[in-house]
Amino acid sequence: MQVESETVAEVTKRLRRAEGQIRGVIAMLESGRDCAEVVTQLAAVSRALDRAGYKVIASGLQQCMDSDDPEQRAANVAKMEKLFLSLA
């Protein structure tokens, strides 16, 4: 199952933002910033990554529902559920 191009663009944007946040966390660590500030930023990065993953899964679920074959739809939904649970 392919990720739709619109979703790819949105998820890529989110991941690039998270990439910047990670660079910021590294800089915070290297400059000796307070532990609580570092952990707060790590939590923000984690949420951003989770949201990107959930967006990909939501797109996949939508594609699953579009299938005309009930058996294929059920197999796709099961696959997406497993992916969802891997992020939870």
Phi, psi and omega in degrees: 000124181274148175277132182297148185299324178296319179292320179302314181298316181293316181292320178300319178299316179297318182291324177295322176296317178295323178300317177296320178297320180296317176300321178296320179295318178300315179297321178299316180296315183294332180268003175077031180293161181301141181305316182297321178294318180296313181296321178300316179290323176297321178296321179295319178296317180300316178297320179297318179293318177300315180298322177296315179297318179295325179295318178296317180294318179300320178297317179296321179297321178299318178295323179300317182291338181281349181290137178277340182272113183301323180291317179295319179300313180297319179295319179294319179296319178298319179295316180294323178298317179298318178296318178302313181294333177292336177271338185283000000 
